[in-house]
Amino acid sequence: MTLLLLLLILAVISAVVVNALHLEHFDQATASWFLGDLSRVFHAGIAPGDPLIYRKPKVSSRPGPRARNIRPSENGYCYEVDKFWTVADVLEDGRLRAVTRTGKEVCLSPEDERLRKAKLVERLRYRRRFPAV
C-alpha cells in the first residue's frame, strides 16, 4: 500500500514538472505554486506527537553551554540554540502548531529551514526535553 502511494506521488510530481516545463510563461506564481506543492508532499510525514528540533537564533553577550554556530557581532555574539518541541496539530493551511517545553504554543511553517524532525538518536538522547502533548 505504501509503495503504491509512493509511486502515485512520484507520478503526480513528474506530471506537474512536465506540465510546468511546457508552459510558455513559467512565471513566479507558477513557480511558487509548484514549490509549495512539493513542500507539502515532503512534509506530509509530520503528524501530531512528532518531536521537532527548532534551531533558534539568539544574540547575547554571554552564550550558554548549548550555543552553536557562535559568531561575534556588534551586540556581543550571535548564536543558535536547539529548542525541543512537539507537534500538537497540523493546521489546514499546512502550518504546524507546536508545544514548547514551557507549555507555550507556536505556529511554524514546515518550510522553515531552522525546523526539522528529530532523528531516532536525538529522540532517545533528548527524550526528557520533548514536551508531552
Secondary structure, 3 states (H helix, E strand, C coil): CHHHHHHHHHHHHHHHHHHHHCCCCCCHHHHHHHHHHHHHHHCCCCCCCCEEEEEEEEEECCCCCCEEEEEEECCEEEEEEEEEEEEEEECCCCCEEEECCCCCEEEECCCCCCEEECCHHHHHHCCCCCCCC
